[in-house]
Amino acid sequence: MQNRKRKPLDLPVTGFLAGFLVPLVIFVAVYFFREIRISIDDYIRNLTRLNALVKLGSLCVFANLLVFMGFIRINYDRAARGVLGATIIYAIVILISKAL
């Protein structure tokens, strides 16, 4: 059996948190870079009314590809699995939202 050096952040939980938080941070960043001064509730309502919330959510989740590839590049395979898990959960939620 191969003796791997233990990496403290190479955990599925670390990857899941990164994969869950990165799309949320991007969504909030898009909200703050808008010129319009409206509340986040009104912003989400407007996106829903325009059928753009699911599309913006899909674009935000796309950033998980960079996080996943970053973990793969530094050989944090377990953390990459966590990112993949978070991305799959987001994909299921987006598919359900599109179906409704």
N, C-alpha and C positions, 0 to 999 in steps of 0.2 A: 504494500500500500504506500502511496506517495505521501511524504511528509510535507504538508503545505505550511508555510509561515502564516500565522494567524494575523489577519488584517482587522482592526477593530471596527471599521465602518462597513465591512463586507457582510452585511446582514440583509435578509429580505425586508425587514422592517424599515431599514434606512432607505432602500430603494422604493418601497411602497410610499413612504412619506414624501420622498422627493417627487415621485410620479404623481402623487395626489396634489401636492402644493404648487408645483410649477404651472399647471394650467390655471389654477386659481389666481396666482400672482399675475399671470399674463392677462387674465380677464380684468382684474382690478387695474392693471396698468393701462389697458385700452380705455377703461372708463375714465381714468384720471387724465389721459392725454386728449380727451375730447374737449372741444372748445365750449360746448354747451354746459351751462351750470344747472344741472338738474340732480335730484337725489338718485341714489343707486336703485331705489325701488321703482321710480319712474323710468329710469334707464332700462331696467329689466322688463318692465311692462311694455315699453316702446319696442324693444327688441322682439318680445313675444308677439306683439300685434303685427309687426312687420315680417314675422316668420324668420327672423335672423338670429334668434337666440341659439338654436341648435347648430346653425352654420358657424357662428362665432365660437361656440363650445367645441366644435370639431376642429377648428383651426387652433384653438388653445391647446387641445390635446396633442396636436401634431408636434408640438415642442417637446413632448416626451421622447420623441425619436432622438433628439440631441442628447438628452439625459441618458437614455439607454446606451447610445453609442459611446458616450463618455465613460460610463461604467465599464463597458466592454473593453475599451481601449486601455484602461488602467487595471484590467484583470480583476474587477470586482463582479464576478459572475453571479454571486448570490444577490447582490444589490440590484443587478440588472434584471433578475427574475422578479424582484419586487416592483420595479418600474413596469415591467410587462404585466404584472397582475393588476396594478392600478390602471393601466391603459385599457386592459380588457374590461374592467368594471366601468370605466368611463364610456367605452364603446357600447356596452350593453345599455347603459342609461340613455345614450344618444339614440340608439336604435329604437328603444321603447318610446322616446320622445317623438321620433319621426313617425312612428306608427299611430300615435294618438292624434 
